Amino acid sequence: MSGAVTVEGDDRLRVFLALELPDETTRVLHLWSKEHVAGGRALGTFHVTLAFLGAQPRVGVGAIVDVLRREAAATEPFALEVVRYRETRSVGMLVLDDPSRRARSLAERVHEGLEEIGVYERERRSWLPHITVVRFRERPRLAPPLPGTGTFVPSGAAALLSRLHPSGARYEVLESCSLSHRSKTLKRG
């Protein structure tokens, strides 16, 4: 992800909300994906999507950010851990364990707040905490070892702009906010 951007000239923006990863977790994922992810387009940025909103009017982004900011501030500390690799028809992902269920609670509250302001329709399937690591047209059927991220605490939450490019989507931070807890990486004992 890149730093905050200015979007005055855009009428509609492809927006999503996500948990940001600590620098050390991101570093480990970059090294791991270079070694173990093939058969598709490996991603250069990593996050845990809370909600993908698609094209939104620029004037409505403030209300979306307000929902994220409010719910992030009300979130008790939580940690996540990579537990398995999974492929769908178009992406490979690292599925995360959320033992406290606080990440799930945050996602559900964000979804509810976004529905209340009329910008989101909840998906039929339950929210699954995960980090997308590769996109593909044809499933590569990878079976990589899990990365050594250990248990980690998200470093914050962000509203992101997704700009489509021939080489794939590029993400830019519209606004980042703190979770109510101090971020840190927890080591495996």
N, C-alpha and C positions, 0 to 999 in steps of 0.2 A: 504494500500500500504506500501511497505517497502522502505528502502533507496536505493540509487543508487547501481547498481550491475555491476559486470564485466562479460563479455560474450565472452571472447576470444575463448573458446573451441567450441562454437556453430556455425554450418555452416548456419543454417536457424533459425530465431527467429519469434515467433508469436508476432507481434507488434500492438499496437494501441495507438492512441493519445487521450488525455482527459483533461478536466478541473479538477483541484483539488479543493476540498471543504475546507472551513475554519474548523479549529479544533472544534469550537463550533457547527457547523452544523453537522459534523461527529458524535460528541458526542450525539446530540439530535437524530440523525437517528439510532444509535446503541440502545439507550434506547427504542425508539419507535418500532423498529423492534422486539426486544425481547418481547414486550408486544402485538404487533398486527399482526405479520407476522407468519403464520403457514401453514402447508400443502405443504411445499417444503423446499429447502435449503436456509435459510436466508444467506445473504452475510455479510462478515466481513469487507469489504472495500467498499467505495462509491466514485463515480466519475461521471462526465458527459462525455460520449464518444463523441469525435469529429469525429474520423474515425477509423474503424477497418481495418487493412491492412493484417492480416493473416500472413502466413509464408513469411518472407523476408530474403534475403541473409544478413548475418552479415555485410558485407562490404558496403551495401547500407544504413545502419541505420543513418550514419552521414548526408546524404542528406535529409533524412526524418526529422531528428531533426532540420536541418537548415530551412526547410519550417516552422515547428512549431515555432521556435524561431523568425523568421522574422515576421510572421503573429501575433504572440502574442505581439511583441513589437509595432506593428502598431495598436493595438486594443485600442479603447477609453473605459473608464470605463463603466461597466454595472453591473446590479444586476439581480438576478433570484429569483423566488418564486415558491414553490410547489403549484399547483392548482388542481390536481386530481390524484387519483390512477387509474392505467389501467393494465389489463392483456392481454398478447398475448398468443400464444399457448405454450410458454415455459418460460416466465418471467413475474414477476409483477414489475411495475415501478411507480415512482412518476414523473408525467409530470410537466414540469416547464414552467412558463410564462417568456417570454423574451421581456418585453414591449419596450425596446429601439431597439430591433432586432440586437443588436451588437454581441450577442453570435452567432446568425444565420449567420451574416456577417463573423465572424471569421471562423466558420465551412465551409462556402462556399469558402472562400479564401484558407483555408487549403486544401480542396478537390481539388480546381483548381491547387494549387501548387504541390500536390501529383500526380495529373494526368499529369502535365507537365514533371515531372521526371519519369513517367511511372510505378508508383508503386500502383496506385489506380484507380478503376473504380467506379464512383459514382453510388449509389443505385438509383433505379427508384423512390422510395418514397422520399419525402422531409425529410430533417434532422429534427428530433424531439428532443428538449432538454429534457432529462430525466435522472433520477437516477434509475438504476436497484436495486431492494431491495430483490428479491427472484427469484430463478430458480426452475422449477418443471417439472415433466414428465406429471402429470395430473393436470389440472387447478383447483386450490383450490377455485376459485370464492370468493375471499376476498372482503370485503367492509370496510376497516379500516378507522378510522378517519385520517385526514391529520396530519403529524407531526408538531410540533410547531417550525419549523426552522425560521420562519419569512422570510424577504427578506435578501438575502445574496449575497456577492460578491465573486466569485471564488478566491482562494488564489494563483493560478498559473495555468500553463499548463504543461503537462508532456508526454513524450514518455514512454510507459510502455511495459514490457515484460509479456506475459501471458504464464505461465507454467501449463500444464495440469497435474492434480493429480486425483487419485480415488475419493477424497473428493470434487473435483471441481477445477476450475482454481485458480491459485495464481498469484497475480500481483506484479511485482517488477519494481521500477522506474529505467529506463535507464538514463534519463536526465529530469530534471525539469527546467522550465524557468519562469520568471516573466511575468505577463501581464504588460502593460505599466502603469497601475494604482496601487496605494497602496491598498492591500487587507484589508478588514474589514467586520464585520458582521453588518448589519443594523437592527435596532429594529423596530418592528411594532409600530405605534403610536396609 
